[in-house]
Amino acid sequence: MTAICGSCTAPPWPGRSRSERVCGLGRLPEAVQRRALDEGERGRAWLAALPQILERLESLWRLESVHILDGGSEAVAIAVTLPGARPAVLKIAPPWADLLGAERRVLEAAGGVGFAELYAVDEAAHALLLERLGTRLDLLGWTPEAQMDALCEALMAVWRAPVPSGGLMDGAEKARRLGRFIAETAQALGAPLSPAVLARADEYAADRALAHDPARAVLAHGDAHPANALQAPDGGGFKFIDPDGLLIEPAYDLGVIMREWPEVLLEGGDPLAAGRARCARLAARTGVDAEAIWRWGYLETVSTGLLCCKLDVFDWREMFQVAEAWTAD
């Protein structure tokens, strides 16, 4: 498997030995590698070109690369320092990702409020230079309940942020895309979920598409899980990275939280009751409609489980178990 490490098939950095330069940054996250290899030849070409892309950006922005950050699923995030030892993060996305689309517009509109501040953009490399935040929420050792509370507080600030002009996917289209992805991916994987789960997902996708109301839509992060929430440098809560950027009801972001920690939902023996209790907690913390949260949470659990099954990463088996249990509701 291609990686920025001693066993990689990519060429060494010009003028430096592979052990000095490439290995020193560490391995690419497994999910990034799998996602790229799933793209076929263009994915392999991008992986092989990463050393040269980074070399050019280091020269352009006078960066010193430190190490590859864990947790990426599509783009590569690298801890870097700017002149004067100022910490930053360099994010390099593959050409097929939307890094310079919705994510860039969201970060530019937010101006560092609720999200990492955007310092610079290189369109040719599909790269962003960003504020480096603190520790990820999922690495602080907090209970799932405490993490959910922190995410709710951070999201309520995001939902008040200005909506960037032009081009964000709305709630109706997001629901339709989730419905299509679930149906098509389940078929391609040989129907790993029961017909009842797929029927419920189709029902909920149609429901949330019809429920979209532009007058009630907000700027949503779109993937607000704990690994995307990092401590703000001033200690004032958390700021988000990696926004998908949606114009949608707030319940969608809370639906993403519903899919997290599936093992916790399973450990008590009644994942349906545990899921409903989680949903009620999120609704109470934010004032958002609980049934809307539940339906987006169902769609996110099923779709994310299918994606992880396809890539064979993370806890997709537990997500499938949760989805089957929730279908009994």
ABEGO torsion letter per residue (X at the ends): XBBBBAABABBBBBGBBAAAAAAAAEBBBAAAAAAAAAAEAAAAAAAAAAAAAAAAAAAAAGBBBABBBBGBAABBBBBBBBBGGBBBBBBBBBAABAAABAAAAAAAAAGGBGBBBBABBBAAAGBBBBBBBBBBAAAAGBBAAAAAAAAAAAAAAAAABBBBBEGBBBAAAAAAAAAAAAAAAAAAAGGABBAAAAAAAAAAAAAAAAABBAAABBBBAGBBBAAABBBBAAGBEBBBBGBAEBBBBAAAAAAAAAABGAAAAAAAGBAAAAAAAAAAAAAAAAGBBAAAAAAAAAAAAAAAAAAAAAAGBEBAAAAAAAAAAAAAX
